[in-house]
């Protein structure tokens, strides 16, 4: 601006020349100053963001409180358009290492933008999406117990609202890293599951493996990435002294381990996972759930899940176990 004003003075004016030189000098100095400011390094703190979403009544708020207890900076119902800005703030923050927020059907029509927003956020910060769901019967019971209206509206029945919401959230479920069925969980069991899945451990491995057991008679867990059927192994249930025990009991373990097919299966499954896990890490996967199923989820699957945990831990992986159907 100064140089433009000076240029209007007569060309033979000494003052004009001096002023212009001064102005050019100031202008150059200003440019240098600007360059100097741009050259100042900006701290690039790296954090982690967890996005909780899913069906109303599936336990999102209880899960958010569990995240908060694990040290996550937690926010409920943040408008979707603010999520990228929030992620950037977390990335730049020296205090916030991990953050969690809830995004759900309360967003209304803006929810359609979730997949594209997620891609944008993942360019800024490592982000995982946890989708909570439950059976229709469980959701109906929970709404009946709390006597709260469904967020989809009061004009329809709870059943119709649940079905409409499930359909509405299907695109988000498809991009989730973890799908967690809370049908059989109470509040304490849900918090324990969140803790076991996300509790931080000191390790160089970025991938957390969950080696889980279940019973086929109660259905395959929806959160499982890989499922192994171990019903081909001899069943300890038919040995009277083992009937009330579980696969964590040394006696049951010794019984299952004595069969040659047990060792062969464990060796081959371990080799396959040792091949797959580095590729999953390279792909950027943060969580992998491997589920082993037997008939009731009490003996064989529990033993195999525990054995696989030991084997993968020896390879340096972070491994947790969960036994969905094992008697408490």
JOQUI-V492878 format. One record per helix or strand of 2 or more residues. SS is the DSSP state (hx for helix, st for strand). FROM is the first residue (numbers start at 1). LEN is the number of residues. Records with the same first field share a line. If there is no record, write none. Layout:
# JOQUI-V492878
SS = FROM-LEN / FROM-LEN
This chain:
# JOQUI-V492878
hx = 2-5 / 14-26 / 60-10 / 80-13 / 105-20 / 136-11 / 158-11 / 170-5 / 187-12 / 216-3 / 236-3 / 240-3 / 250-8 / 260-24 / 300-15
st = 48-7 / 73-3 / 98-5 / 126-8 / 178-4 / 208-8 / 226-4 / 287-8 / 318-6
